[in-house]
Amino acid sequence: MSGPLWVAWRGQRAQAAAIFGLLLLYGAAATIERLEPDLSGRTFQLAGLLAGAICLIWGAPLIAREFEAGTHQLAWTQSLSRGRWLAAVLAVAAAGALTATTVLTLVLTWTLPDAGGDPMAWPYYESHGPLPFGRSLFALALGVALGAVTRHTRVAMPLSVLLTGMSQLAARALREGSGLPFWSMQWTETAAYLALALALTGVAYLAIRHRV
């Protein structure tokens, strides 16, 4: 990495370390679950927390913190457009979110390799296939958009977690009444998350573009 990407990575190392620490906890929980069958399913019940952590730790402070500290002004005066600046910080954050999701998916697949007869049961459904990746990118974009619009981490962080949790509950409710098979529902829901992530990225860009 070089240029804006390198600067973005240096500014996001703390977030990456925090998410890595969370993944270690997931790994420990999965190991305990494998050794103690009576605890089966506990790790999956916590799987949805990764999206909340991504929006809370990585997404919400990403832009809001720059506004609060005033460091965005330095970036915008270094022959770097606001669009390129946003693209660089988002690229690093998205790579980190996708990497964390990949690791968690591997951990959960190791813990629960088969559907146990019901692939639509939410612990299995929400930790397999492309859905976790779309959900993570949505959570990241939601946090970034809220941070860019509110410009305050103390406002964006709790609000992003609340909305991420509400979106997961809404998705479960819609899923139950859809009647679609596993893979059709997986791709449909993932596409919806990605479309929302793209729209939220546009909101963040507009908020940054109109920032004086």
Steps between C-alpha positions, in 0.01 A plus 500: 500500500610853430367853505143543629458129566807492724382805692154345536649175629713679759191681623296180531744266672328541836166394351663201334658395829167526683321286242786249510458477876130426453587224254730345759205487738291331235777247444520427873121460523497266200778289647316469830185406313678223313640364826169533687210378283252618764586858401414441134353805327638764733754632250238538228274700726782754526585500129283801422706712737777532242290726279418714801868517594597599146255791491582606856878465502587553135219670311356768726832660610660477156380837370351656814835482678668682210245781523534527878880515486513716189745265327278480192608854409862392470407215265288725280780758461756244380380485137264221602136528405232419752385209285845343488547553871170328577580219256835436670365485855204288392719259304716428804199470730312274258804276458526470876128427541505233229811339645344487846181353355700235316678397818176486698328299226781245507478477879123450492519248216749302708265518798181411309593341163145388408152647526370239741200438274383863474717732287258788560548495877650841573822387678603298194348727236659820627850353528528319165494605137548856371261661749756574777716692252215715372385566855848610609535745210155638575588547868824675406328732251224577750752605763695710250188674372376580849843630596519718191150642550508554877874583520505377859623157608290504818188532288597277209632205702192407707265587217687277256486202738128552559419518129721202419321289759160614376595414142595145603172450682306640203688268262409198714133599500493546122691176449247295693217605271687483169482126436815515286753215513836547673718619211233717337440673831874532566572679173188715519578618851867552419410708195271713716779558754745595224251739340444667837876517558547672163221746574644579843842556345336754272347671802842516666655648186231768473544589867876535450464690173281765663725531803653847500 
